[in-house]
Amino acid sequence: MEWLSGNRAKGTKQERYDITNGLGTNTGGWVECGRAVLEADATSITLTNIANKRFYMVFINIESLAGYSTAHDMRFGTGGVVDTGSNYNSEIRRNGSDLWGAQGGTSFQLTTTFNPSAPFLLTWITNNQDTFKAYRGLGARTTNSLFDKDHLDVGGTWENSTDLLDTINIFDQSKELGRGTSILVLGYDDNIPQSHNFWEEIGSSTGDNEVISTKPKNYNWISCDLTLTNGTTTTPSFQLGNHSIISDSQYYTAAQGYPYSHMNNLDGTFTDYSSTLPYYTDFELGAINHTANVYLHMDLFSFKRSAFGGQYESKTNNICMYTWKEGNGSNVITHRQTLVGGWIPNGDLRRFKINSSDTTVNNIKWWGGN
């Protein structure tokens, strides 16, 4: 920046401030750091040259070949070289109880053995140069069987304390990955032009329970805040749609209750509905106590599997995380719950709706990216 006479300044476009608010045109957001898609069956998929960021949001879509019963693993690396050493500590839970994992393993285990399996996972990774790298993820797994859906809960650390992560490798333990397997890595940057943000706002609402997006996207992030009335018993749910909200049996979920509490005696039990009813007419936000006013925040991440050549019945995979608190003052109890599932209709996701006569929708924000 160069100061001239007459209180004038000369500089680059990046140094210009927004004259409407004086805060500048740059802001924090998620930028694309790399992606890879398999165009043909292969033993693995590797993404290299990932741009350096402190935090990553990673979408992993795995297409296994029909008839194969196998599991899938992930490795990190630096300089384009995948680390195959014994530097991985990992844990995976399926449907809240089954547990796999290893200390000092040669990879992270992402999924357990299914026949066939088509998991979708959303993971977060910390990329610290002077300490280990940690990841945490949630996943939904589907097959062509009506009653075969699973909730995956994964996490672990990469014990490399000197190098920054710039490589991610996904592989099948014994077979090949199918065409359409994909990795998308987003990194958080606290100073980027808004036009560079991967997530574009495509819908919003204040007070209304239904939102329509302005354009279709392959990746969708819907965030909303709700208030549930004290003493009511209605369980809130949400529905999706394209030209209109889909209200028939086009939804399935592995679980509708995975509660944890910081201050009460909920035991973390997992409620699995997949063996009692194959399809639902909505996604239910279950296990909510209405003995006091309830305030709920929800984040829904949705991925259009069919955009990348997915071969299984799920056209759209969904991962929903919601946190809610009940009560006021010193009697507040907080809970964290997750829900995963699939949405079957063809077409783009264009509509989102909260259902509950006892629920006030405070606001809804919808972002999308391709």
N, C-alpha and C positions, 0 to 999 in steps of 0.2 A: 504494500500500500504506500502510495506517494502523496504527500500533502502539498497542494498548490495554493497560490494566493487566492484571496476572496473566499476562504473557508471551503475550498473545493478539494476533492480527493480523486486520485487516479489509481485504479487497481484492476484486478481480474474479476470476471463474472462470479467466481466462487467466493470472492471477498465481499460481494455486495450484500447489504442488509435489506430486508423487507421493510419498505418505508411505512407499511400499514401497522406494524407492531414493533419494529425495532429489534426483533429477536433473531433475525437472519432466516435464510431459506432452508438451512440444513436442520435435520432432526434425527433422533435415533430410530433404528428400524432393522429389519431382517433383510439381508441381501443374499442373492444366490452365490454360493461359493463353488459349485460344481454339481454335475449330474452325469449319470451313465444309464443306458438302457441296452439290454441284450437284444440284438436283432435276430439272433439264432440261439439254439440250445448250446450251453457251454458249461464247463465244470465250475466256473466261478465268475464273479463280476468284480472289477477293481476300479475304483475312482482315485485318481492321483491329482497332484497339483491343486489340492484344496486350499483356497485362500486362507491366510492366517487370521483367525478370529478367536476371541476368548471363549465364546459360547456358541455351540452349534445346535440347530434343530434339524434332525435327520429323518426323512421319510424313506422307509424300506419296504418295497413290494416284491415278494418272492413268488415265482411261478414254478412249482415242481412239475415234473413230467408225470402224466397219468400212470397210475399203477405202481409208482415208486413209494416205498415206505422208508423214510429217512428223516434226518434232522439237519438243521442248518446252523452254521457258525459264522462269526465275524472276527476279523483281525484288523488291527491298526498298523500304521507304518509311518515312516518319515523319509523324505527324499525319493519318494516313489518306490521304496523297498518295503515289502510287507514283513512285519516281525513275526517269525515262526517260533521264537523262543518261548520259554516257560515263564512268561511275564503277565499272565492274565488270571485275575480272580473274578469269578462270575457266579451268579445265582439266577435260577429261573423257576418261577412258580406257574403251574398250570391250574386254572380254576381254583386258586386260593389255597391249595393244599399240596399237590405233588411238587416235589422239590428236586432239582438237579443243580449241579454246579461243581466247580473245582477251584482249589487254591493252587496257584502255580501251574495252571494249565497252559496249553499252547494256543488257545483261542477262547473267545466268548461263545457260549452256547446260546443261541437265540430262540430255538424252538425244540420241541421234543419230537419223537418219531410219530408220524401220522401217515395215513395212506388214503389218498394222496393229501398233500397239504399245500395251502396257498396263503401263508401268513402275510399280514400287513402290520408293520411296526412303526411307531413314532418314538424316537429316542432323543434325549438331550445329552450333550457331551461338553465337559469342561476341558479346555485346552491350555493348561498351565505349564510353562516351560520348566519350572524349577520343582515340580512335584508330580505325583502320578496323575493320570487322566481318568476321570470318572464318567460313567454313563448310566443313564436310567431310562427305561422304556416301558411302554405298554403296547400290547399287540392283540389283534383279532385274527383268528385262524378259521378258515372255512374249507369244506369239501363239498362234493356233490351229494352227500348224504344229508337227509333232512334233519337228523338229530345229532350231527357231528360238528359242533361249534365250540370254540374254546377261547378263553381269556388268558393272555400271556402277560406275565409281570416279570421283567428282566432288569438286571443291573450288574455292575461290576467295575473293576479298576484295571487300567493298563499301567504296570509298574515301570514306566519309563520316565525318569525324572530329569532328563537332560534335553530331549528332543521335542520339538513341537509336532503335533499330529498333522499330516497332510495327505494321508492315504487311508482309504477304507476298503476292505476286501470282504466279500460275502461268498461263502462256498457251501456246497452240499457235502455232507459227510461221506456219502458213498456213491451218489449218482450225479446227474447233470441238473443244472438249473434250466428252467424253460424260457422260451422266448417271451419277452415282455417284463422280465425281472428288471427292477429299476432302483436306483438310489438318487435321492435329491438331498443336497446339503445346503442349509441356510445358515448364515452366520450373523451374529448381532454386531451392529456397528452403531456407535452412539453419535456419529456425525456424518450423515449422508444426506444428499438431496432427496426430498420426498419422492421424486420421480424415479429414484433407484430402488425404492423399497419393493421387495418381492410381493408383499401383501398390499393389494389395492382395495380400498373400501368400496364395496359394491352394494351395500344395503344397510339401513339403520332404522330404528324405531324407538320412540319414547312413548310408552303407555300402550301401544298396540301389541297384540299377541302374535301377529303374523308379519313376516318380512318377506319381500320379494327382491331378489338380486337383480341388478341392472344388466348383468352379463354372465354367461356361463364360464366356469373355471374348473380345471381339473383338481385343484387343491382348494379347500374351503375351510375357513376358521370362523366359527360363529360363537360370540361371547354374549352372555345375557345375565342380568341380575333380577331376581324375583323376591317377592315377599309373600309368605303364606299366612293366612289368617289363623289366629289362636283358636284352638279347640275344634277345628275342622278335621275331616278324615280323608278328603279327596287327595289322591296321589297325583302329582303333576306328571305330565308326559309331554313328549314332543313328536311331531310328525314332519315328514319331508314331502316334497313334491316337485314337479316340473311345470307343466301347464296349470295344474291344480294340485292341491294337497291330496296325497294318496292315503285313503282311509281304510283300505282293505288289507288282507293278510300278505303284506309285502316286506315285513320287517322280521329279522331274527336276531337274537342276542344270546351270548353264552352266559351272561350273568346280569342280574338286576339288583344286586346288593353286595357290596364289598366294603362294609363300613369299618372305619377306625375312629376311635375317640381319644381325645387328649385328656378328658376329664370325667368319663363315666365308664361303665362296665361292659360296653359293647365288646364282643369277643373277637371281632374280625372274621366272623363266619361268612362263607361264600354261598350265595343262593344261585343255583343253576337251574334254569327253566328249560334247557334244551331237550330234556328227556320227557317233558310233559306236554309240550305243544311246539310243533315245528316253526310256525309263523305267527306273528302278532300283527295288530293293527296300528301299533305305535311303539316307541321306545319309552319305557317307564322309568322315572326317577324314583326308585323305591326306597323303602326303609327310612322314611322321614317321619319324625315324631312331631305331632301337632299340639302337644300339651302347652306350648308357648308360641309366641310369634317366631316364625322361622324366616331367616334371610339366607338366600341361596345364590351363589355365583357359579355359572356353568360355562365351560369351554368345550366346544364340539369341533373336532378335526375330521374332515371328510375327504376321502380320496376316490377319484373316479377310476376304478380298476380297468374298466373296459377301454379307457383311452390308451392303454399301453398293451393291448392284446391279451388281457386276462381271459383264461379259459374256463373259469369256474362260475357257479351260478351267481355269486355276489357281483353286482355291477358297481356298487359303491361300498367301500368299507368305512366304518365310523368308529371313532374313539372319543368318548365323552368323559370328562373329568368334572366333578362338581364338589364344591365345599359349601357346607351350610352350618349355620349356628342357630340355636334356639335359646330363648330367654333373653333377659336384659340384666345389666349391672353385674353383680357378683355371681349370678346364677347361669351365666352363659356356658353352654356346652357346644363344642365344635366337632365336626365330623368331616372326613374326606372319603369320597366314594368314586368309583369308576364304573363305566359301562362300555362294553365293546359289542359290535354287531355289524350286520350287513343289511343293505337295502337293495332290493332286487330289480326294480323297474329300469328299463332302458331309458336313455335320455339324460339330459343334464339336470343337476340339482339347481333349482331356481327358487324354491320356496321352503320356508321354515316356520313352524307354528308351535306355540306352547298351548297345551290343553289343561285347564283346570279352572273350575268356576270359583275356586277359593284362592286364586293366585293373582297377585298384581304384578304385571310385567313393568319393571322400572325402566329398563332400556335394553336394546339389542343392537349389537354391532356385527356386521358381516364383512369379512375380508376374503379375497380370493387371489389365486395366482396360477400360472400355467408352467 
